[in-house]
Amino acid sequence: MSPGTSTALHQAANAHSLRILAILSTLMAFASISTDLYLPALPAMAVALHADAGTVELTISGYLVGFSLGQLLWGPVGDRYGRRLPIGIGLVLFILGSAGCALSTNAGMLVGWRALQAVGACASVVIARAMVRDLYSGHRAAQMMSTLMTVMAIAPLLGPSVGGQILHVASWRAIFWTLVGVGLATLAMLWALPETLPPERRNRTPLRCALADYAALLRHRRVLGYAGAGGFFYGGLYAYIAGTPFAYISYHQVSPQHYGLLFGAGIIGIMLTNQVNARLVARLGSDRLMRAGTLGAALAGMLLAVDAWTGWGGLMGLVVPLFLFVSATGLIVANSIAGALGSFPQGAGAVSALIGAIQYGTGILGSALVGLFADGTPWPMGWVIALMGIGSLLCARHLVPSTGVIAGKAAAAR
């Protein structure tokens, strides 16, 4: 990109920061609203579609698989054809998938339409992350990512409640028609979003070479470190999502209403640490804050495993370390994404896609391990989260070199 083009983009980003922030936040929230909104309707859907609970829960797994793999497609497409066109195509697929869900007459159809919905939704998420890197760099990119993560946290906080209210006045199909409306409204908003990747910066490599590009990125130690730090942490987060309903409601006899409050407390923790990260990243650096977050997550995970194994502290022995673990999101996720994007700014779309696919892939692994080793106690959730936290810490400390190491290598080269 020419200096003039770069300056114009940054000036446009600063002049219209609130508008751009609002649109990017909406795009990145698609991952949450597509699932959280319909969670309260799962039992009603099982009855209406004459399916058991396990079959209907496949709509979540199918969505995660589509969301994870779909990102690997949209990243290179965004690098080659610009940002706005792939987002528009993705939104159309999301709208079609949501309408298909609303019209489904059996669980198999619903799972298939959910997969299409996910492939469309992930275009908005992966390309929105790349657009942050197009418009901002360094600590400013990490600040913007933290702000977006804070706004995004509102979606899972409000989603189940809004879905419950829709279910109170209409059928479960109305939830998916609501998502159709959200998709159409976002598509209309797209005209106000500037194209952040001018033609001279686009990657002309054929799309068939995308897999080779991903392999090259994975050979880059620094990218692997950021991907691992965020990926292992996501594995712990999805172990938390899969394990806490049983650990709280079934094992500790917490009411569903109180479970919602405990879940919401973790989201508030995420919002707070994202704001702390946005305020401190310019002074302390994103890598240092990411390492601090992974250390906190590892310690919280180990404490959780001990509490889950011994029963020490009862319910609060689970709630406190889980709150600390989940709150580390604000220090780990934004900084790991910004760091990876900063390592290869010329391929921000592909990097964003790879990071997202790894995150959701390990999320599927974390939730699956909790289910596979379920034994009627919180222990499987505890040890999975502890291992994921330790893995995140090891990646952040040993694969991402510190600033001092980088400076030393640069001096030696000179």
C-alpha positions as CSV (number, residue, x, y, z in Angstrom):
1,M,0.0,0.0,0.0
2,S,1.3,3.5,-0.8
3,P,1.9,5.9,2.1
4,G,-0.9,8.1,0.9
5,T,-3.4,5.2,0.8
6,S,-2.3,4.1,4.2
7,T,-2.6,7.5,5.7
8,A,-6.0,8.0,4.2
9,L,-7.2,4.7,5.6
10,H,-6.0,5.6,9.1
11,Q,-7.5,9.0,9.0
12,A,-10.8,7.6,7.9
13,A,-10.6,5.0,10.7
14,N,-10.0,7.8,13.3
15,A,-12.6,10.1,11.9
16,H,-15.3,7.4,11.8
17,S,-14.0,5.2,14.6
18,L,-17.4,4.9,16.4
19,R,-19.2,3.9,13.3
20,I,-16.5,1.5,12.2
21,L,-16.4,0.1,15.8
22,A,-20.1,-0.5,15.8
23,I,-20.1,-2.3,12.4
24,L,-17.0,-4.4,13.3
25,S,-18.5,-5.3,16.6
26,T,-21.7,-6.5,14.9
27,L,-19.7,-8.6,12.5
28,M,-17.6,-10.2,15.2
29,A,-20.7,-10.9,17.4
30,F,-22.2,-13.3,14.8
31,A,-20.3,-16.2,16.4
32,S,-22.2,-15.6,19.7
33,I,-25.6,-14.5,18.6
34,S,-26.0,-17.4,16.2
35,T,-25.8,-19.9,19.1
36,D,-26.6,-18.1,22.3
37,L,-29.9,-16.7,21.0
38,Y,-31.4,-20.2,20.5
39,L,-30.0,-22.1,23.5
40,P,-33.2,-21.7,25.6
41,A,-35.2,-23.2,22.7
42,L,-33.3,-26.5,22.5
43,P,-35.9,-28.5,24.6
44,A,-38.8,-27.1,22.6
45,M,-37.0,-27.9,19.3
46,A,-36.4,-31.5,20.4
47,V,-40.1,-31.9,21.1
48,A,-41.2,-30.2,17.9
49,L,-38.8,-32.2,15.7
50,H,-39.4,-35.5,17.5
51,A,-35.7,-35.8,18.4
52,D,-33.8,-36.6,21.5
53,A,-31.7,-34.0,23.3
54,G,-28.4,-35.5,22.0
55,T,-29.5,-35.2,18.4
56,V,-30.6,-31.6,18.8
57,E,-27.3,-30.8,20.5
58,L,-25.6,-31.8,17.3
59,T,-26.8,-28.4,16.0
60,I,-24.1,-26.8,18.2
61,S,-21.4,-29.3,17.2
62,G,-22.3,-28.9,13.5
63,Y,-22.2,-25.1,13.8
64,L,-18.7,-25.2,15.5
65,V,-17.3,-27.5,12.8
66,G,-18.7,-25.3,10.0
67,F,-17.4,-22.2,11.8
68,S,-13.9,-23.6,12.2
69,L,-13.4,-25.0,8.7
70,G,-15.2,-22.1,7.0
71,Q,-12.6,-19.6,8.3
72,L,-9.9,-21.4,6.3
73,L,-11.8,-20.6,3.1
74,W,-12.7,-16.9,3.9
75,G,-9.3,-15.8,5.0
76,P,-7.5,-16.3,1.6
77,V,-10.7,-15.0,-0.2
78,G,-10.5,-11.8,1.8
79,D,-6.8,-11.4,1.0
80,R,-7.4,-11.9,-2.7
81,Y,-10.7,-10.1,-3.4
82,G,-10.8,-7.4,-0.6
83,R,-12.9,-7.3,2.6
84,R,-16.4,-6.1,1.7
85,L,-17.3,-8.6,-1.1
86,P,-16.6,-11.8,1.0
87,I,-18.5,-10.3,4.0
88,G,-21.5,-9.7,1.7
89,I,-21.4,-13.2,0.4
90,G,-21.1,-14.6,3.9
91,L,-24.0,-12.6,5.1
92,V,-26.2,-13.9,2.3
93,L,-25.2,-17.5,3.2
94,F,-26.0,-16.7,6.9
95,I,-29.4,-15.4,5.9
96,L,-30.2,-18.5,3.8
97,G,-28.9,-20.8,6.6
98,S,-31.0,-19.0,9.2
99,A,-34.1,-19.2,7.0
100,G,-33.4,-22.9,6.4
101,C,-33.2,-23.5,10.1
102,A,-36.6,-21.8,10.6
103,L,-38.2,-24.0,8.0
104,S,-36.6,-27.3,9.0
105,T,-38.9,-30.2,9.6
106,N,-36.4,-32.6,11.2
107,A,-33.2,-32.6,13.2
108,G,-31.1,-33.6,10.2
109,M,-32.2,-30.7,8.2
110,L,-31.6,-28.4,11.1
111,V,-28.0,-29.6,11.5
112,G,-27.3,-29.1,7.8
113,W,-28.7,-25.6,7.7
114,R,-26.8,-24.7,10.9
115,A,-23.6,-25.7,9.2
116,L,-24.4,-23.4,6.2
117,Q,-25.3,-20.7,8.7
118,A,-21.9,-21.1,10.4
119,V,-19.9,-20.9,7.1
120,G,-21.6,-17.6,6.3
121,A,-21.3,-16.2,9.9
122,C,-17.6,-16.9,10.1
123,A,-16.8,-14.8,7.0
124,S,-17.9,-11.7,9.1
125,V,-15.8,-12.7,12.0
126,V,-12.5,-13.7,10.3
127,I,-12.6,-10.7,7.9
128,A,-13.5,-8.2,10.7
129,R,-10.4,-9.3,12.5
130,A,-8.3,-8.7,9.4
131,M,-9.9,-5.3,8.9
132,V,-8.7,-4.3,12.4
133,R,-5.2,-5.1,11.2
134,D,-5.7,-3.1,8.0
135,L,-6.7,0.0,9.9
136,Y,-4.5,-0.2,13.0
137,S,-1.1,-1.6,14.0
138,G,0.9,-2.3,17.1
139,H,-0.6,-1.6,20.5
140,R,-3.5,0.4,18.8
141,A,-4.6,-2.9,17.1
142,A,-4.6,-4.7,20.4
143,Q,-6.6,-1.8,22.0
144,M,-9.2,-2.0,19.2
145,M,-9.4,-5.8,19.5
146,S,-9.9,-5.5,23.3
147,T,-12.7,-2.9,22.7
148,L,-14.3,-5.2,20.2
149,M,-14.1,-8.2,22.6
150,T,-15.8,-6.1,25.3
151,V,-18.7,-5.2,23.0
152,M,-18.8,-8.8,21.8
153,A,-19.1,-10.0,25.4
154,I,-22.5,-8.4,25.6
155,A,-23.9,-10.9,23.0
156,P,-23.6,-14.0,25.2
157,L,-24.6,-12.0,28.2
158,L,-27.9,-11.0,26.6
159,G,-28.4,-13.7,24.0
160,P,-30.1,-16.4,26.1
161,S,-32.4,-13.8,27.8
162,V,-33.5,-12.3,24.5
163,G,-34.0,-15.8,23.1
164,G,-36.1,-16.7,26.1
165,Q,-38.2,-13.6,25.6
166,I,-38.8,-14.5,22.0
167,L,-39.7,-18.0,23.0
168,H,-42.2,-16.6,25.5
169,V,-44.3,-14.9,22.8
170,A,-43.5,-17.1,19.7
171,S,-42.2,-20.5,18.7
172,W,-38.6,-21.5,18.4
173,R,-38.7,-20.8,14.7
174,A,-39.2,-17.1,15.4
175,I,-35.6,-17.1,16.9
176,F,-34.2,-18.1,13.5
177,W,-36.4,-15.6,11.7
178,T,-34.9,-13.0,14.0
179,L,-31.5,-14.0,12.9
180,V,-32.6,-13.6,9.3
181,G,-33.5,-10.0,10.2
182,V,-30.2,-9.5,11.9
183,G,-28.4,-10.7,8.8
184,L,-30.4,-8.4,6.5
185,A,-29.8,-5.4,8.8
186,T,-26.1,-6.1,8.9
187,L,-26.0,-6.5,5.1
188,A,-27.6,-3.0,4.8
189,M,-25.0,-1.6,7.2
190,L,-22.2,-2.9,5.0
191,W,-22.4,0.1,2.6
192,A,-21.1,2.3,5.4
193,L,-18.0,0.2,5.9
194,P,-15.0,1.3,3.9
195,E,-12.9,-1.2,1.9
196,T,-9.8,-1.5,4.0
197,L,-7.7,-3.6,1.5
198,P,-6.9,-1.6,-1.6
199,P,-6.2,-3.5,-4.9
200,E,-2.4,-2.9,-4.7
201,R,-2.2,-4.7,-1.3
202,R,-4.2,-7.8,-2.3
203,N,-2.7,-11.2,-2.5
204,R,-2.8,-12.5,-6.1
205,T,-1.8,-16.1,-5.1
206,P,-4.3,-18.6,-6.5
207,L,-6.7,-19.9,-3.9
208,R,-5.6,-23.4,-4.5
209,C,-2.3,-22.5,-2.8
210,A,-4.1,-21.6,0.4
211,L,-3.2,-24.8,2.2
212,A,0.4,-24.4,1.4
213,D,0.2,-20.8,2.8
214,Y,-1.3,-22.2,6.0
215,A,1.5,-24.7,6.3
216,A,4.1,-22.0,5.9
217,L,2.4,-19.9,8.6
218,L,2.5,-22.9,11.0
219,R,6.2,-23.2,10.4
220,H,6.6,-19.6,11.7
221,R,7.4,-20.1,15.4
222,R,6.0,-16.7,16.5
223,V,2.6,-17.3,14.7
224,L,2.5,-20.8,16.2
225,G,3.1,-19.4,19.7
226,Y,0.2,-16.9,19.3
227,A,-2.1,-19.5,17.8
228,G,-1.2,-22.0,20.6
229,A,-1.7,-19.5,23.4
230,G,-5.1,-18.5,22.1
231,G,-6.0,-22.0,20.9
232,F,-5.3,-23.9,24.1
233,F,-7.2,-21.2,26.1
234,Y,-10.2,-21.6,23.8
235,G,-10.1,-25.3,24.6
236,G,-10.4,-24.5,28.2
237,L,-13.2,-22.0,27.6
238,Y,-15.3,-24.6,25.7
239,A,-14.6,-27.2,28.4
240,Y,-16.1,-24.6,30.8
241,I,-19.1,-24.1,28.6
242,A,-19.7,-27.8,28.2
243,G,-18.9,-28.7,31.9
244,T,-20.5,-26.0,34.0
245,P,-24.2,-26.8,33.3
246,F,-23.7,-30.3,34.8
247,A,-21.2,-29.2,37.5
248,Y,-23.4,-26.4,38.8
249,I,-26.9,-27.6,38.1
250,S,-26.7,-31.4,38.4
251,Y,-23.8,-31.9,40.8
252,H,-24.2,-28.8,43.1
253,Q,-28.0,-28.4,42.7
254,V,-27.8,-24.8,41.4
255,S,-31.1,-23.6,39.9
256,P,-31.1,-22.8,36.1
257,Q,-31.8,-19.1,37.0
258,H,-28.8,-19.0,39.4
259,Y,-26.7,-20.8,36.8
260,G,-27.4,-17.9,34.4
261,L,-26.1,-15.4,37.1
262,L,-22.9,-17.4,37.6
263,F,-22.3,-17.6,33.8
264,G,-23.0,-13.9,33.5
265,A,-20.4,-13.1,36.2
266,G,-17.7,-14.7,34.0
267,I,-18.7,-12.5,31.1
268,I,-18.5,-9.4,33.2
269,G,-15.0,-10.6,34.2
270,I,-14.1,-10.8,30.5
271,M,-15.4,-7.3,29.9
272,L,-13.3,-5.9,32.8
273,T,-10.1,-7.5,31.8
274,N,-10.6,-6.4,28.2
275,Q,-10.8,-2.8,29.4
276,V,-7.7,-3.2,31.6
277,N,-5.9,-4.6,28.6
278,A,-6.9,-1.7,26.4
279,R,-5.6,0.8,29.0
280,L,-2.3,-1.0,29.7
281,V,-1.3,-2.4,26.4
282,A,0.4,0.8,25.1
283,R,2.6,1.0,28.3
284,L,3.3,-2.7,29.0
285,G,3.0,-4.3,25.5
286,S,0.6,-6.9,24.2
287,D,3.0,-9.8,24.6
288,R,3.7,-9.1,28.2
289,L,0.0,-8.8,29.0
290,M,-0.7,-12.0,27.1
291,R,2.0,-13.9,29.1
292,A,0.5,-12.6,32.3
293,G,-3.0,-13.7,31.2
294,T,-1.7,-17.2,30.4
295,L,0.0,-17.5,33.8
296,G,-3.2,-16.5,35.5
297,A,-5.2,-19.0,33.4
298,A,-2.8,-21.8,34.2
299,L,-2.8,-21.1,38.0
300,A,-6.6,-20.8,38.0
301,G,-6.9,-24.1,36.1
302,M,-4.6,-25.9,38.5
303,L,-6.5,-24.6,41.5
304,L,-9.8,-25.6,39.8
305,A,-8.4,-29.2,39.2
306,V,-7.5,-29.5,42.9
307,D,-10.9,-28.2,44.0
308,A,-12.7,-30.5,41.6
309,W,-10.7,-33.5,42.7
310,T,-10.9,-33.0,46.5
311,G,-14.3,-31.2,46.7
312,W,-12.6,-28.4,48.7
313,G,-14.6,-25.3,48.9
314,G,-17.8,-26.9,47.6
315,L,-19.6,-24.8,44.9
316,M,-17.4,-21.7,45.5
317,G,-14.3,-23.9,45.1
318,L,-15.4,-24.2,41.5
319,V,-16.9,-20.7,41.0
320,V,-13.8,-18.7,42.0
321,P,-11.1,-20.4,39.9
322,L,-13.5,-20.6,37.0
323,F,-14.2,-16.9,37.2
324,L,-10.4,-16.2,37.3
325,F,-9.8,-18.5,34.3
326,V,-12.6,-17.1,32.2
327,S,-11.6,-13.5,33.0
328,A,-8.1,-14.1,31.6
329,T,-9.8,-13.9,28.2
330,G,-9.3,-10.2,28.2
331,L,-5.6,-10.5,28.4
332,I,-5.0,-13.5,26.1
333,V,-7.4,-13.5,23.1
334,A,-7.1,-9.9,21.9
335,N,-3.3,-9.9,22.3
336,S,-2.7,-13.3,20.7
337,I,-4.8,-12.3,17.7
338,A,-3.2,-8.9,17.3
339,G,0.3,-10.4,17.7
340,A,-0.3,-13.0,15.1
341,L,-1.8,-10.5,12.6
342,G,1.2,-8.2,13.2
343,S,3.6,-11.0,12.3
344,F,2.2,-11.2,8.8
345,P,0.3,-8.0,8.0
346,Q,0.4,-8.8,4.3
347,G,-1.6,-11.9,4.8
348,A,-3.9,-10.7,7.6
349,G,-6.9,-12.6,6.2
350,A,-5.1,-16.0,6.1
351,V,-3.6,-15.4,9.5
352,S,-7.0,-14.5,11.0
353,A,-8.5,-17.5,9.4
354,L,-5.9,-19.9,10.7
355,I,-6.1,-18.4,14.3
356,G,-9.8,-18.7,14.3
357,A,-9.8,-22.3,12.9
358,I,-7.4,-23.3,15.6
359,Q,-9.3,-21.6,18.4
360,Y,-12.6,-23.2,17.4
361,G,-11.0,-26.5,16.7
362,T,-9.5,-26.7,20.1
363,G,-12.8,-25.5,21.5
364,I,-14.4,-28.6,19.9
365,L,-11.6,-30.8,21.5
366,G,-12.0,-29.3,24.9
367,S,-15.8,-29.7,25.0
368,A,-15.5,-33.3,23.6
369,L,-13.0,-34.3,26.2
370,V,-15.3,-33.2,29.0
371,G,-18.1,-35.3,27.6
372,L,-15.9,-38.3,26.8
373,F,-14.5,-38.6,30.4
374,A,-17.7,-37.6,32.2
375,D,-17.9,-39.5,35.5
376,G,-20.7,-37.7,37.4
377,T,-18.3,-35.2,39.0
378,P,-16.7,-31.8,38.0
379,W,-13.3,-33.5,37.9
380,P,-13.1,-34.1,34.0
381,M,-13.9,-30.4,33.5
382,G,-11.3,-29.4,36.1
383,W,-8.4,-31.4,34.6
384,V,-9.2,-30.5,31.0
385,I,-9.2,-26.8,31.9
386,A,-6.0,-27.1,33.8
387,L,-4.2,-28.8,30.9
388,M,-5.4,-26.3,28.5
389,G,-4.3,-23.4,30.7
390,I,-0.8,-24.9,31.1
391,G,-0.6,-25.5,27.3
392,S,-1.5,-21.8,26.7
393,L,1.2,-20.7,29.2
394,L,3.9,-22.9,27.6
395,C,3.1,-21.6,24.1
396,A,3.2,-17.9,25.2
397,R,6.4,-18.3,27.1
398,H,8.5,-20.5,24.9
399,L,7.2,-19.9,21.3
400,V,6.7,-16.1,21.4
401,P,10.1,-14.5,22.0
402,S,10.3,-11.6,24.4
403,T,11.0,-8.1,23.2
404,G,14.5,-8.3,24.7
405,V,15.3,-11.5,22.7
406,I,14.1,-9.9,19.5
407,A,16.2,-6.7,20.1
408,G,19.2,-8.9,20.9
409,K,18.9,-10.8,17.7
410,A,18.5,-7.6,15.7
411,A,21.6,-6.1,17.3
412,A,23.6,-9.3,16.5
413,A,22.5,-9.1,12.9
414,R,23.7,-5.6,12.6
